Amino acid sequence: MKDFLKSLGFKVLTVVALFLVGVMIYAASTGGAATIPATIVSAVVTPLQTIASSLSDGVNSFIGIFTDSGRLREENDKLQEEINQLRENQMELDETKRQLELYRQFLELKEQNTDYKFADARVVAVDPSEKYYNFTINAGSLKGVKPGDPVITPAGLVGVAYDVALDSARVRTILDPTTQVSAYVSRSGDEGTTSGTVTLAREGLLQINYLSREGGAAAGDYVATSGKGGIYPRGLLIGTIQSLTPDSDGLTMTAEIRPFADIKNLSAVFVLTDFEEKNAE
């Protein structure tokens, strides 16, 4: 209260009040309010109207701040919803493109191997501590997957299915020492068996053992499945020979192979559930 009495506003009101009292006394002494000079009335009323107008504009501007803020917030929320929807649409488009590419590859494999029966699958889990990049797929016995079925990509052999559930299966890659595949060198015809080691797996490699020194296998040759044993059909590509090392027995060699399939970065695969050679066996 004390602050108000000392304020400029209070002083202005006091002056206006005293002025009005003076006007009233003057009017009474001259015969009534009608005789008050118009200039005096205008001098008093006009500033008051200006002050009232300014206050009104200030209030409207103050209210407008909240109104505009609310509208902008609504527009921003709407734009964010549209952005989120566009992102979802892009994800759906990417997934559709991936599926179409997968089916295109499936049809190409099917055309090249009419006796093959496939189950398509996605890689859904990879254990970070897994030394040989073994993984889990989202296809199981409901899609015809069985333990021992080869797992491939259009590039080549990836591994073999094991521990099969209804809607999933674990896959042991060809880098794993326990995944041994009967294979041959396509150019020379030399035969051997693939295996893996921890050291080779770190580099994404495997090896083929027991190649004859007299066979003529060399770096750059392709290695494919031989079909022996009935687990894998003949001719599934495995990889390319990187180097050869003579074995201590003086008769055989071991060759390091780089797989055609990118074992470390798989996202989609096919499980070869049936083929003619398997049925023949």
PyMOL commands that set and color helices and strands:
alter all, ss='L'
color gray80, all
select helices_A, chain A and resi 2-6+8-30+33-35+38-112+141-143+198-202+263-265+276-280
alter helices_A, ss='H'
color red, helices_A
select strands_A, chain A and resi 117-126+135-137+150-153+156-164+169-173+182-185+191-195+206-212+222-225+237-246+252-259+268-274
alter strands_A, ss='S'
color yellow, strands_A
deselect
rebuild
show_as cartoon
